[in-house]
């Protein structure tokens, strides 16, 4: 009986440690390199650690999105789309910011190299 309790305790501790580790890894931003793509084409590759605070306007079929870079973070500030899901997403963290009507996406890049703003 004593041996069984020890094994159960060990399994529970390992399980809790694994859950905590997964939460830490999954909630951590993936880096500083961000890509802004529209209709499958990369418009900007940005290193947020080197970017100054600014706003970028992106147009598509007469509609406009405004992307804001501030304090090393990026978000969709304004959009001419019906549902504003892209604005409500907030600052880029783990989930890409996507404006489907304007075919625009902001997401962390897998690239390890230095970014070049186009």
N, C-alpha and C positions, 0 to 999 in steps of 0.2 A: 504494500500500500504506500509506503514511504517513497519507494522508487517511482511509482506511477505519478504521485503528486509532483515530484521533482521534474519528470519529463513534461508534464502538462504545463508547469510554470515556465520551463525553458521554451517550450513552443509558443506560449503566449507572449513572452518577452521578445522572442525573435519576430513574431508576427507584428507586434506593436512597433518595433524598430523599423521593420520593412515599410510599414504604412507611413511612418513619420518621414523616412528617407524619400519615399515616392512623392509625398506632398511637397517637401523641400525642393526636389528636382523639378517637379512639374510646375511649380509656381514661380520659379526663378526665370527672369527674362533670359533669352537665349544669346544675347550679345549686343553689340552696338551697331552692327551693320544691318541696314534696312534697305529693302528694295520697294520702289513704287512702280507698279506695272499697270498698264491700261490695255485692254483687249489683247493680252498676251505679249505685249512689248514692254521692255523695261524702259521707263522714263528717267528714273533717278536711282542711283545707288548711293546711299548716304551713310557716313559714319557719325552716329549721333554724339559720340564723345568729342567730335571735332567741329560739329555744326554750330553756327551761331543761331540765336533766336531769329526766326523768320517765318513768313507765310509763303506758300507756293500755290498758285492758281493753276488748275488743270481743267481744260475744257473738253467736252465731248458732245457732239451733235447739238450745239447751242446751249448745253447745260454746263454748269460750273461747279467744281469742288474746290474748297480751300483747305489745304493741309497746313497745320501749325507745328512748328518745331520750337520747343521751349524747354529750357533747363535740361537738355539732353534727352527729351522725350518727344514723341510724335503722336498726333491724333488728327482726325478729320474734324475740322472746326465748322465748316459750312458745306452744304450740298443742296443742289437743286434736284432732289429726288423725292418721290412721294412719301416714303416711310421713315427716312432718316435713321435707319438702323446703323449706318456707318458712323453717324455722329454719336448715337447712344452707346456705341461700343466703348467710347472713352479713349484713354491713352493706350497705345499699343503695349501689350504685355505678352500673353501666351497665344491668344487667338488673333489671327489676321483681321485687319479692318477691311471690310469689303463693301463697295457700293455697286450692287449688281446692275441697276439701271444705267450707270455711267461706266460700267466695266472697269472699275478702278480697284486696286488692292494695295494695301500697305502691309508688309510682313517682314519678319526677321529673315536675313539671308543666311545661307549655309556657308558662304564664302569666308575663308580665313584671311584673305588678302586685304590690303588697304582699299577703301572705297574711294571712288571718284564720282563727284557730283557732276552730272551732265547738264 
